[in-house]
Amino acid sequence: MLRHASVYTGVRLALVAASGLIASSARAQEVCSSGARLEEDFALGSEVGVELDIRGLAVGPDGSVFLSQVQTHYITVLNADGSSKGRIGRQGRGPGEFDSAPAGLGFFGDTLWVSMSEARGRVHYFTADGEFVRTVSTRAPLDANGTIFATTWRPFRDRRYLAGIRWPFNSDQPDNPVQPLIVMDEGGVILDTLAIYPHMPVPIPFGRSWGRHPLHRYLRPTMASDGARVLWIDDRHQDRQFVVMSGTSTSALQELFAVPYSPVPLAGRARERVLDDYGTRLSSDASGPAAAQQYREAVQALEPHLGDHFPPVRNMVAGRDGSVWLLREERDDDVDLWEVYQYDGTLLMEVRVDFGRYLPSYLAPRIDIHEATLDEIWASTRSALDEVTLHRFSVVSNCESG
């Protein structure tokens, strides 16, 4: 499937007028009344190797696209026009090979970096043409028993690394509510701790196990693909604002800008849908009366922990051009609202998406954005038959300049 040059007319993009740009800690008051559109340049599927969930995507210096997918032991490479270009790597343990599906990836100049899972703790480097350069793989113990390790995970461009945490096998650590944001060097020496942040969503007891709170989505720190900075959302403030934090390999997370907001109530039909999603997910492995019983138990367990409001931010993307993309809370009209900020906190535009659905869950985003700039978006959608499609959208404003 390769589609070209269609326009999603249901997508409205409200742009801040050039004369109405407002600096840090403030929301824009003037918006482009004419709106804008997202133009789909093309959509890609199995004909070019896009078949499974996309774990990472990066755009190379010449516009080529590099992507990693679940259960594939290589990097799929596409030309800038969406046509197939080839692969990098294969399954194995030798130089330039992957012993599991690659996760994140990005570029430092013309060098491609490919990171594995936190448990694997390896980062591979290639030229943009796919020639293997080197692999960095180190770990440092974080406890006296040697069961928890910091591992090389996401690289900064100065050869330091944002560490992943390797927990004991088969342990999701539900009783460990926080996790350090650690920087380490290529030799495994821990250099600094940038922050302490929540390790995972609130665990909800469920029989002999537990489930993750559906609204406390694990907003992990997000590394920009160019390795310049790491971003995180702190929404624990009680004064009706959330804070976008930023740090580098040599500086702790600090407030970048704050966004005031009015809490969106979680009530009525919205509350029922969240409970139903949760019960359905936790009972999906059972059938018949057992599934119905698990569904009821899951819903009853979640209800007292659900809270009265939606979290203000559902997802975050660090734009390749320094922009910050924030997916805001659920809305009654089922439209996804992405707010796009300049690095100084200026609200540049609002992107409303009312098409697609990446997952069947009520809380899932309609499109899964992998890479973004103010000019284009690479995003995935999923069909009713569970087929993944990769789209490139151009962001086209209808606003008059000046």
N, C-alpha and C positions, 0 to 999 in steps of 0.2 A: 504493500500500500504506500503510494507516494502521491500526496495531494499538494497542489500548489495554489498560492494566491487566492485564498478565501478570506472573508472578513467576518469576524464574530460580532454581529450587530448588537447582540445582547450585552456586550462588554462595554461599560462606560468608564472612561478615564477622566477624572477631574484634576486639572492641573492648576497649580497656584499661579496666579498672574505675576508677571515679572515685577510689577510694582508692589506686589503684596507679600514678598518674601519676608519671613519673620525669623529672628535668630533663636538661639538655644532656649529650651524650656518653654516654648510657646507654640501653639497650634496656629496654622494659617487661617486667616479670617476671610480672605478673598480667594475665590476659586474660579477657574475658567468656566463660564456658564455654557459654552458651546460643547464642552466635553471633548472626547477624542475616541480613538478606536484602537483595538489590537488587530493587526493584520497578520494572518497566518501565512508565513512564507512557504512552508511545506510541513507535511506530517509523515513520519517514518515508522515503518513496522518491520516485520520479519524479513522483508525482501533485502534489507541492508543489515540484518543481524540484530535488530531491536526486538527482543522476544520476552525478556524477563524484567523484573523490577530493577530500575537503575539506581545504583548505589552512589555513583559519583560521575561528574561530567566536567570537562574543562575544555576551553577553546584555546587552540594553539596560536603561535605568532602569525601563521599564515591563514588563520580562520578555520583550519581543520578542527574537527570535534573528536574528543577522546572520551570514551565512557566505559564504566565498569558496571557489570550487572550481577545480580544474585546468581550463584551456582555456575558462573563461568570463570575459568582460570586464565583469562586473557583480557586485554583492553581492545575494544572495538574502535576502529578509527574511520571517520567519515570525512569526505571533502566538505568544503564550505557550502556547497550546493545541496548537501544531503546524500550524495551518492557514496557508495561503499569505496573505501580506500585500502582497508586491510586490517591486520591485527598486530598487537604487540604482546609478546610473551606466550607461554603455554604452561600446561600443568607439569609440575616437577619441582625439584629442590635445587636445581643448578642455577648458575648465573642467569639472571633475566627470566627465571621461571617462577611460577606462583603455586604454592602448595595449598592454597585456598582461594576463594573469590576475592579479588582486590576490593578495597572499600573506597576511600577518598583519593582524589588526585587533583593536580594543579600544575601550574608552570611558574618557574623562576627564570625569567627571560626565555631562552630557548631550551631549557631543561625541564623535562617532565618528571614530576615526582608521583609515586604511587604508594599509598600506605595500605597496610593490611589491617586486620582487626586489632583491638587493644590486646587481646590474648596472644596474638602472633608477635606483635611488637617489632615489625620490620617496615622499613621504608626503602623502596627501590627507586633508582634514578635512571632515566633514559634520555637520549637526545630526542628532539622532535621527530626525527626520522625513524625512531624505534630502536636505535642501537643502545645496548645495555652499557651503563656507566659504572654503577656500584650499588651496593646494598649496605644499609646501616641497620644493625640489630643489636640493641643493648637492653638491659634491664637492671633495676636497682631495688633491693629489698626495702620494704616499708615497715615491716614488723619483725620482732625478735625471732619469731618462729620460721621466717623465710617462706611464708605462704602467700603474702600479698606483695606484688611487685609494681613498680613504675616502669613502663615500657616506652620505647620510641614509637610515637603514634602519628602526630601531625607536625610537619617541619615548619619552622620559621625560616626566612630566607638567609639568616645569618648563621646557619648550621647548628642552631639550637632547636630543641623539640618540645612541643607540648606533649606531656606524657599521658599515656593511657594507664589505667589501673587494671592489673590482672588479679582478679579475685580467685579464691580457691575454686577448684573445679566443681561444677554443678551448684554454685552458690550465687544467688542474686543479692545477697547481703541486705535483706529487708530491714534488719535491725540496725543498720549503719546509715543514719540519715544524711550524713555530709561526706563530701569528697574533696581532697585538695586539688587545686589546679597547679600542677607542677611543671617547671621548666627544667630540662636536663640537657647535657651535652652528648656528643656522639660517643663518648667513653663511658656513659652511664652515670656520670656524676650529677647529682641533683644540685642545681644552681640556685633555685628560688621557688617560692610558693606565691603565685599571683593572687590567689583568693581561696576561700573555702565556700563551696556552694552545695546545694541540696543534691544528694547522690541519686535520688530517684523519687517518683511520686509517692504520696502517702500510701502505705500498704493497707489493704482492706482484708481482714481475716475472712477466710472462706473455707469452711470445713477444716481439713487438716493442712490446707495450703493458704494462699493469699492472692489477691488480685491487685493490680495497679489502679489507682484512682484515675478515672477516665478524663477528668478535667485538669488534673495536675500533670499535664504532659511534660515529659522530661525535656525541658528546654536547656539542652547542654550548651556550654560555650561553643561558639561557631568561629572556626578559623577562616579568614579570607583566603581565597585560592592562591593569592600571590604571596602568602606568608608574612604579610606586613603586620597584622594585628589579629587579636582575638576579641570577639564580642560576646556579651551575655546580657540577658534581660533579668533585672531584679524587680519582681512585681510584689515583693513582700511589704512594701510601704503602705502605711495606713492613711496617708493624707491624700488619697485619690490621685495618685500619680505613679507611673512606673518609670524606671530608670534604665537607660541603655548604658552599659558599662563597656569600657574598652581598655585593652592592655597590649603590651608588646612583650618580646622575649626578655626585656630588661626593666619593665615597669609593671607594677601591680595594676589590677583592674581599678579604674577610676570612673567617676561619672562622666559620660560623654554628653548626654543631654537627658532631660526629664520631660515626660509627656503627661499632662493632666488628662484625666478621663472620668466619665461618670459610669459607675458600675452598672452592668447590664444584669437585670434580675434573672435568676434561673427558676422559673415558675411555670405552671400550667402545662401546655403541650410540650414545651421545650424540656421541662424536667422529666416528663413521661418518656420522651424519646431518648434522653440520656440513660435513664434507668433501663429501658428496653434494650438499647445497644449493649449495655454492660451485661445484662442477664443473658442475652443471646450469645455474646462472645464467650462467656465462661461456661456455657452449657453446650457449646458446639460439638464437643467430642462425644457427647452422650446421645441417646435416642430414646423415644417413647417416654414412659413415665419417669425414667431416671433424668432425662433432659428437662422435663417440666419441673421436677423437684429441684434440680440444680439451678434452674432459672429463678425460681422463687427465692431460694436461699441467697443467691447472688444479689438480687434486687433488695432483699431485706437487709443484707449486710452493708450495702452501699448507702442506702437512704439516710441514715443518721450522720454520715460523713460527707454528704454531697455538697453542702454549703448552699448559700443563697444567691450567689452571683457567678457569672462566667469569669474566668481569668481574662485580663485585658489583652493578652497576646497569645496566639496559638502556635506561631512559627516565626522564624527569622531567617533571612538570607543576607549574607554579606555580599553586596554587589561587587563585580569585578572593577568597577570604576569608583569605588569608595562610597557608593550609595548604600543605604540600609533599608531593607524591605521587611516590613512587619505585617504579618497576617493577624488581623484583629479578631475579637471574640465573635461567637456565633450571633447571627441576626435572625429576626423573625421571618424575613423574606428569603432565607436560605442563600443569600448572596455572599460570596467571600469578599471581604474588604481588605485589600493590601494598601498600607500607607508606606510611601517611599520618602525617606529623609536624606538630606544632605548630611555630611559628616559633622557639621556644626549644629545640627538639630533643626534646620530649616525643613519644613514639610514641603516637598516638591510636587507630589502628585498622589492621587488616590486611584487605585485600580479596583474596579468592581467586576467580579467574575461570576456570571450566572449560568455557565455551561459546564458540562463535564462532571466527572466525579472520579477521584482517584481510587477510593475505596468505598464500599457500600455503607459504611458507618455514617451516621448523622454528623459526627464530629470531624470526619475526615475532610481535608481541603479538596476543593473541586479540581485544582491542578496542583501538581507537585513541582515546584520551581527548583531547578538544579543550578542554573546560572542566570544572572541577571545584570543588565546595565540599564541606563536610562533610555537606551535605544532598542534593546532587544531582550527577549526572554526565551530560555530553553526550559520546557516543562513537559511533564508526562501526564497522560490521562489513561483510564482503564475502561474497557468496554464491558457490557453486561456478560460477555463470554470470557472475561478475565484477560483480554488481550491488551498489552501495553502499547501505547502509541507515544512517540516522542515528537513534540512540536517545536518549531521555532516561530515566535511571534515578533513582529516589529511593533514597537510602541510609536504610534503616530498621533501627534497632537493636532487638533483642529483649532487650537487657540492662535490668535494673531500674535506674532512676536512684537516686542516693544510695548 
